[in-house]
Amino acid sequence: MEILFLLIPISLILIGLIVLALLWAIKSGQFDDLEGPAHEVLMDDDNVRPVKKE
C-alpha cells in the first residue's frame, strides 16, 4: 500500500511530461503535413544515372 504513495505521483509526473511533449509537437508543426512525406517516397527521380559495371 505504501508503494502507491510513490507510484501515483511518479505516474502523474510522467503523464504531465507526455502531455507537454504532445503540445510541443503540435505547436512546432510536427503534424502539419502527414501525407506529403509518404507521397515523396513513391515519386521516382528520372534523372538518376545508371551505375557502370566494369
N, C-alpha and C positions, 0 to 999 in steps of 0.2 A: 504494500500500500504506500509505503514511503517513497518508492521509486516514482510514483505518479507525480509527486511534488517536483521532481526533476524533469520527467519526460514531457509533461504538459507545457511548461514554459519553453523548453527547447523546441517542441513542435510548433508552438505559436511563433517563435522567432524565425524558424525555417519557412513557415507559411508567409510571414511578412517579407522575407527576403525573396521568395519566389514571386510574390505579387509585385514587388519593386522591380525585379528583373523583367517581368512581363510588361509593366508600364514603360520602362526604359526602352524596351524593344519596339513597342508601339510608337512611342514619340520619336524614335530615331529613324523610323521608316523601314523597319525590317519586313513589314507585311504589306508594303505598298504595291508591289508587282509580284504576284505569286506565279503567274503563268509565263512571263517573259523569259526567265532563265530556262524553263523547261522547253520552250519552243526553240531557243538558240541551239540547244543540243542537236535538234533534228535538222537544222539548216546546214546544207553542205557548202563548203567553200570550193568553188570550181577552179580557183587559181592555184591549187596545190600542185607542185611539181612532182612527177614520179621519181622514185629513188632509182638511181642507176646501179645495176648489179654488175660487178666486174668478175 
